[in-house]
């Protein structure tokens, strides 16, 4: 019975005008965004003969894909239950020898298959577009992992839509609740995390007053000399420089440590956001040259060649860097699934 219900849901999704319009919009966002990002990168690197990397192009795409994908997934699930209740078809369905858990599981499975097909089509079109605009795909396993992560991300918001549909009295209410939670986890979370980081970590260290005084003194010496420094002025500048060096190093270390704590705290808070989780996972999965411990160190110096050679990590190592983000996405998926399941099997059907 679960398979029969899921098959019906799958067919209903594929033949619905809403799905066709929103999925077409999603594909248009993907294709146009890829082309736009490619053109922008070419204008930034006019003198460079090296073609943009896949991870550079898709990182620009993710800005649009996360929002469009979340809205697409929510639109599939927000009326999964309420449309049956509003159309009085739920009572008819319950009149057959079928259990409630079979109904909700069938609807979930039908939506999961629909999203899988959508991700498959999107992936094929994305690969074709990348190749068409001259982007070389260096690692298909990494790209496949990216699409699997995209599927997980979309399933989080689909199950969220179904969860609100199972509890809400109308489809309009379910859609409103889902969109409010989506905006809270994306738009609202960033300023909130910044405010919390300010109070937990504290304000940025201020420049020491003595360092400011020395900088002003050096500036005054240069301005008064008119480009002709005397021996006394040179001597004073050298003494000021030595004193400033020690104070500047201490100030720099304090500021650097503050920045690590500040952005580290924000990063921990941002794990709550599925959108941020997907973007973080995408960066590490697609780019084999970044490491979680210090995401700003992209290159390692090799003295024998006198050049900078980027380190390269295996796919398993890259996945280990974003373990927490994967756990958060799976936790959201399980949470919304349980909320939807319990909400439907315990609901009073009239």
C-alpha positions as a printed NumPy array, in Angstrom:
array([[  0.   ,   0.   ,   0.   ],
       [  2.897,   2.373,   0.732],
       [  4.254,   1.863,  -2.774],
       [  0.822,   2.416,  -4.324],
       [  0.375,   5.698,  -2.439],
       [  3.902,   6.84 ,  -3.283],
       [  3.322,   6.045,  -6.965],
       [  0.15 ,   8.136,  -6.958],
       [  1.93 ,  11.022,  -5.226],
       [  4.823,  10.809,  -7.674],
       [  2.49 ,  10.985, -10.672],
       [  0.529,  13.844,  -9.108],
       [  3.72 ,  15.833,  -8.553],
       [  5.058,  15.314, -12.068],
       [  1.768,  16.291, -13.696],
       [  1.002,  19.279, -11.474],
       [  1.317,  22.757, -12.944],
       [  2.984,  23.988,  -9.756],
       [  5.796,  21.434, -10.025],
       [  6.416,  22.133, -13.706],
       [  6.547,  25.907, -13.186],
       [  8.754,  25.842, -10.087],
       [ 11.058,  23.145, -11.421],
       [ 11.41 ,  25.035, -14.694],
       [ 12.254,  28.143, -12.683],
       [ 14.846,  26.188, -10.696],
       [ 16.51 ,  24.914, -13.867],
       [ 16.53 ,  28.428, -15.334],
       [ 18.215,  29.715, -12.157],
       [ 20.862,  26.989, -12.409],
       [ 21.709,  27.537, -16.086],
       [ 21.649,  31.338, -16.012],
       [ 23.622,  31.485, -12.772],
       [ 26.344,  29.221, -14.152],
       [ 26.679,  31.367, -17.255],
       [ 26.683,  34.579, -15.204],
       [ 29.349,  33.298, -12.806],
       [ 31.521,  32.12 , -15.71 ],
       [ 31.297,  35.524, -17.418],
       [ 32.087,  37.357, -14.174],
       [ 35.131,  35.173, -13.513],
       [ 36.399,  35.773, -17.029],
       [ 36.125,  39.542, -16.538],
       [ 38.003,  39.28 , -13.232],
       [ 40.808,  37.259, -14.831],
       [ 41.125,  38.86 , -18.241],
       [ 44.868,  38.181, -18.456],
       [ 44.628,  34.647, -17.084],
       [ 44.724,  31.723, -19.507],
       [ 43.66 ,  29.265, -16.806],
       [ 39.996,  28.23 , -16.994],
       [ 37.826,  28.668, -13.864],
       [ 37.543,  25.629, -11.619],
       [ 34.287,  23.777, -10.994],
       [ 34.311,  24.707,  -7.316],
       [ 34.714,  28.395,  -8.134],
       [ 31.744,  28.363, -10.513],
       [ 29.452,  26.277,  -8.302],
       [ 30.308,  28.354,  -5.253],
       [ 28.767,  31.317,  -7.059],
       [ 25.788,  29.176,  -8.09 ],
       [ 25.085,  28.072,  -4.515],
       [ 24.076,  31.594,  -3.545],
       [ 21.045,  31.282,  -5.841],
       [ 20.513,  27.529,  -5.639],
       [ 20.061,  27.361,  -1.874],
       [ 17.155,  29.838,  -1.881],
       [ 15.468,  28.579,  -5.059],
       [ 15.936,  24.938,  -4.032],
       [ 14.494,  25.453,  -0.55 ],
       [ 11.391,  27.211,  -1.913],
       [ 10.977,  24.475,  -4.536],
       [ 11.148,  21.727,  -1.88 ],
       [  8.772,  23.523,   0.502],
       [  6.287,  24.002,  -2.338],
       [  6.159,  20.233,  -2.83 ],
       [  5.414,  19.42 ,   0.791],
       [  3.417,  22.268,   2.338],
       [  0.021,  20.852,   1.233],
       [  0.805,  17.142,   1.213],
       [ -1.769,  16.542,   3.961],
       [ -3.866,  19.707,   4.019],
       [ -4.921,  19.363,   0.365],
       [ -6.377,  15.945,   1.18 ],
       [ -8.15 ,  17.372,   4.22 ],
       [ -9.45 ,  20.414,   2.361],
       [-10.598,  18.303,  -0.586],
       [-12.369,  15.807,   1.703],
       [-10.404,  13.004,   0.05 ],
       [ -8.693,  12.011,   3.29 ],
       [-11.932,  10.616,   4.708],
       [-12.444,   8.587,   1.554],
       [ -8.894,   7.262,   1.752],
       [ -9.309,   6.332,   5.397],
       [-12.419,   4.352,   4.452],
       [-10.169,   1.827,   2.704],
       [ -8.137,  -0.83 ,   4.518],
       [ -5.09 ,   1.364,   4.957],
       [ -3.238,   2.507,   8.053],
       [ -2.359,   6.126,   8.77 ],
       [  1.338,   5.434,   8.885],
       [  1.122,   3.907,   5.423],
       [ -0.46 ,   7.09 ,   4.092],
       [  2.151,   9.463,   5.502],
       [  5.031,   7.149,   4.593],
       [  3.667,   6.798,   1.071],
       [  3.427,  10.567,   0.69 ],
       [  6.961,  10.985,   2.014],
       [  8.308,   8.325,  -0.34 ],
       [  6.509,   9.842,  -3.33 ],
       [  8.005,  13.243,  -2.559],
       [ 11.462,  11.758,  -2.013],
       [ 11.33 ,  10.053,  -5.422],
       [ 10.145,  13.271,  -7.054],
       [ 13.016,  15.252,  -5.552],
       [ 15.462,  12.513,  -6.592],
       [ 14.278,  12.829, -10.192],
       [ 14.515,  16.628,  -9.962],
       [ 18.091,  16.442,  -8.644],
       [ 19.035,  13.922, -11.343],
       [ 17.701,  16.151, -14.13 ],
       [ 19.272,  19.237, -12.542],
       [ 22.599,  17.421, -12.222],
       [ 22.632,  16.322, -15.86 ],
       [ 21.729,  19.81 , -17.073],
       [ 24.339,  21.331, -14.751],
       [ 27.078,  19.014, -16.041],
       [ 26.061,  19.743, -19.633],
       [ 26.114,  23.485, -18.978],
       [ 29.512,  23.317, -17.269],
       [ 31.007,  21.442, -20.196],
       [ 29.245,  23.74 , -22.644],
       [ 30.773,  26.892, -21.14 ],
       [ 34.248,  25.372, -21.141],
       [ 34.601,  24.215, -17.53 ],
       [ 36.673,  21.057, -17.079],
       [ 35.263,  18.618, -14.509],
       [ 38.287,  17.183, -12.712],
       [ 36.498,  14.903, -10.231],
       [ 33.116,  13.312, -10.943],
       [ 33.009,  11.579,  -7.512],
       [ 33.187,  15.   ,  -5.843],
       [ 30.476,  16.319,  -8.148],
       [ 28.305,  13.273,  -7.378],
       [ 28.774,  13.898,  -3.656],
       [ 27.719,  17.499,  -4.241],
       [ 24.469,  16.341,  -5.88 ],
       [ 23.785,  13.87 ,  -3.059],
       [ 24.26 ,  16.713,  -0.583],
       [ 21.862,  18.834,  -2.639],
       [ 19.314,  15.997,  -2.44 ],
       [ 19.713,  15.827,   1.339],
       [ 19.321,  19.614,   1.574],
       [ 16.11 ,  19.603,  -0.486],
       [ 14.71 ,  16.701,   1.533],
       [ 15.172,  18.705,   4.732],
       [ 12.839,  21.42 ,   3.463],
       [ 10.419,  18.978,   1.836],
       [  9.935,  17.115,   5.121],
       [  9.615,  20.458,   6.898],
       [  6.784,  21.39 ,   4.551],
       [  5.073,  18.042,   5.15 ],
       [  5.512,  18.452,   8.914],
       [  3.676,  21.784,   8.926],
       [  1.079,  20.382,   6.543],
       [  0.375,  17.567,   9.011],
       [ -0.215,  20.034,  11.858],
       [ -1.756,  23.068,  10.136],
       [ -5.468,  23.525,   9.533],
       [ -5.011,  24.878,   6.004],
       [ -2.43 ,  24.869,   3.228],
       [ -2.01 ,  28.626,   3.55 ],
       [ -1.089,  28.34 ,   7.211],
       [  1.328,  25.461,   6.504],
       [  3.089,  27.475,   3.79 ],
       [  3.316,  30.539,   6.036],
       [  4.804,  28.539,   8.934],
       [  7.33 ,  26.824,   6.656],
       [  8.468,  30.094,   5.077],
       [  8.805,  31.797,   8.465],
       [ 11.016,  28.969,   9.761],
       [ 13.056,  29.02 ,   6.536],
       [ 13.644,  32.772,   6.827],
       [ 14.484,  32.445,  10.522],
       [ 17.111,  29.786,   9.783],
       [ 18.669,  31.751,   6.921],
       [ 18.073,  35.508,   6.96 ],
       [ 17.597,  36.025,  10.703],
       [ 20.302,  33.686,  11.958],
       [ 23.292,  35.678,  10.668],
       [ 22.631,  38.932,  12.563],
       [ 21.587,  36.971,  15.64 ],
       [ 24.827,  34.964,  15.586],
       [ 26.832,  38.178,  15.195],
       [ 25.116,  39.756,  18.199],
       [ 25.642,  36.646,  20.324],
       [ 29.309,  36.485,  19.284],
       [ 29.783,  40.113,  20.32 ],
       [ 28.482,  39.44 ,  23.82 ],
       [ 30.1  ,  36.02 ,  24.277],
       [ 33.532,  36.736,  22.756],
       [ 33.549,  40.437,  23.506],
       [ 34.375,  43.48 ,  21.35 ],
       [ 37.423,  43.622,  19.117],
       [ 40.586,  44.687,  20.973],
       [ 41.304,  48.387,  20.634],
       [ 44.608,  49.715,  19.418],
       [ 46.854,  50.569,  22.427],
       [ 46.996,  54.335,  23.169],
       [ 50.799,  54.298,  23.194],
       [ 50.802,  52.802,  19.714],
       [ 48.517,  55.564,  18.483],
       [ 50.799,  58.179,  20.068],
       [ 53.872,  56.702,  18.404],
       [ 52.127,  56.623,  15.018],
       [ 51.106,  60.269,  15.424],
       [ 54.666,  61.202,  16.44 ],
       [ 56.115,  59.472,  13.373],
       [ 53.585,  61.202,  11.148],
       [ 54.479,  64.562,  12.693],
       [ 58.195,  63.963,  12.096],
       [ 57.639,  63.149,   8.418],
       [ 55.369,  66.167,   7.92 ],
       [ 57.77 ,  68.588,   9.602],
       [ 60.823,  67.331,   7.699],
       [ 59.416,  68.098,   4.241],
       [ 61.309,  65.091,   2.915],
       [ 64.677,  66.086,   4.427],
       [ 65.156,  64.099,   7.622],
       [ 67.92 ,  65.136,  10.005],
       [ 70.149,  62.661,  11.816],
       [ 68.232,  63.296,  15.047],
       [ 64.902,  62.637,  13.343],
       [ 66.204,  59.441,  11.747],
       [ 67.455,  58.258,  15.123],
       [ 64.113,  59.033,  16.753],
       [ 62.227,  57.237,  13.977],
       [ 64.386,  54.144,  14.441],
       [ 63.733,  54.137,  18.192],
       [ 60.   ,  54.593,  17.653],
       [ 59.979,  51.777,  15.084],
       [ 61.622,  49.362,  17.521],
       [ 59.152,  50.201,  20.282],
       [ 56.19 ,  49.999,  17.901],
       [ 57.28 ,  46.604,  16.619],
       [ 56.838,  44.876,  19.977],
       [ 53.548,  46.632,  20.743],
       [ 52.21 ,  45.996,  17.217],
       [ 53.025,  42.289,  17.42 ],
       [ 51.179,  41.982,  20.718],
       [ 48.199,  43.912,  19.352],
       [ 48.166,  41.812,  16.175],
       [ 48.225,  38.55 ,  18.148],
       [ 45.346,  39.685,  20.35 ],
       [ 43.323,  40.791,  17.326],
       [ 44.062,  37.574,  15.466],
       [ 43.009,  35.471,  18.45 ],
       [ 39.843,  37.524,  18.838],
       [ 38.957,  37.006,  15.176],
       [ 39.47 ,  33.247,  15.492],
       [ 37.189,  33.095,  18.521],
       [ 34.621,  35.486,  17.027],
       [ 34.248,  33.749,  13.674],
       [ 34.622,  30.337,  15.295],
       [ 31.631,  31.091,  17.515],
       [ 29.614,  32.348,  14.531],
       [ 30.525,  29.191,  12.61 ],
       [ 29.184,  27.041,  15.447],
       [ 25.919,  28.987,  15.505],
       [ 25.641,  28.838,  11.71 ],
       [ 25.545,  25.03 ,  11.873],
       [ 21.904,  25.521,  12.876],
       [ 21.201,  26.853,   9.364],
       [ 20.637,  24.121,   6.728],
       [ 21.486,  26.648,   4.028],
       [ 24.844,  27.44 ,   5.592],
       [ 25.487,  23.724,   6.152],
       [ 24.929,  23.009,   2.467],
       [ 27.204,  25.853,   1.377],
       [ 29.957,  24.78 ,   3.762],
       [ 29.731,  21.135,   2.69 ],
       [ 29.75 ,  22.168,  -0.962],
       [ 32.908,  24.247,  -0.517],
       [ 34.846,  21.377,   1.047],
       [ 33.427,  18.628,  -1.168],
       [ 34.067,  20.47 ,  -4.437],
       [ 37.375,  22.112,  -3.504],
       [ 40.106,  19.584,  -2.592],
       [ 42.51 ,  22.342,  -1.533],
       [ 40.895,  23.655,   1.659],
       [ 41.116,  22.27 ,   5.158],
       [ 38.68 ,  22.723,   8.029],
       [ 41.277,  23.683,  10.633],
       [ 42.232,  26.804,   8.691],
       [ 39.914,  27.437,   5.728],
       [ 41.882,  30.533,   4.68 ],
       [ 45.127,  28.649,   3.998],
       [ 44.736,  27.537,   0.406],
       [ 48.418,  27.216,  -0.51 ],
       [ 51.598,  25.728,   0.883],
       [ 55.048,  27.063,   0.058],
       [ 57.481,  24.681,  -1.617],
       [ 61.047,  26.013,  -1.317],
       [ 62.484,  23.66 ,  -3.942],
       [ 60.463,  25.322,  -6.685],
       [ 60.056,  28.739,  -5.122],
       [ 56.321,  28.628,  -5.873],
       [ 53.062,  28.136,  -4.019],
       [ 51.568,  24.7  ,  -4.534],
       [ 48.018,  24.096,  -3.267],
       [ 47.614,  21.048,  -1.015],
       [ 45.147,  18.424,  -2.179],
       [ 42.998,  16.339,   0.159],
       [ 41.122,  13.175,  -0.672],
       [ 37.33 ,  13.106,  -0.801],
       [ 37.144,  11.191,   2.474],
       [ 39.36 ,  13.801,   4.143],
       [ 37.201,  16.624,   2.779],
       [ 34.083,  14.886,   4.111],
       [ 35.679,  14.531,   7.541],
       [ 36.115,  18.322,   7.663],
       [ 32.321,  18.847,   7.424],
       [ 31.153,  16.026,   9.673],
       [ 29.198,  18.39 ,  11.935],
       [ 27.366,  19.971,   9.001],
       [ 26.293,  16.554,   7.709],
       [ 25.104,  15.576,  11.18 ],
       [ 23.059,  18.778,  11.377],
       [ 21.353,  18.128,   8.013],
       [ 20.54 ,  14.529,   8.931],
       [ 19.259,  15.685,  12.326],
       [ 16.915,  18.153,  10.637],
       [ 15.714,  15.454,   8.241],
       [ 14.938,  13.063,  11.098],
       [ 13.342,  15.823,  13.175],
       [ 10.916,  16.968,  10.49 ],
       [ 10.146,  13.375,   9.491],
       [  9.212,  12.481,  13.081],
       [  7.145,  15.677,  13.488],
       [  5.271,  14.957,  10.239],
       [  4.724,  11.291,  11.116],
       [  3.453,  11.922,  14.647],
       [  1.376,  14.888,  13.551],
       [ -0.487,  12.817,  10.973],
       [ -0.997,   9.56 ,  12.855],
       [ -2.298,  11.447,  15.918],
       [ -4.42 ,  13.997,  14.024],
       [ -8.186,  13.982,  14.34 ],
       [ -9.664,  13.394,  10.893],
       [-13.21 ,  14.606,  10.286]])
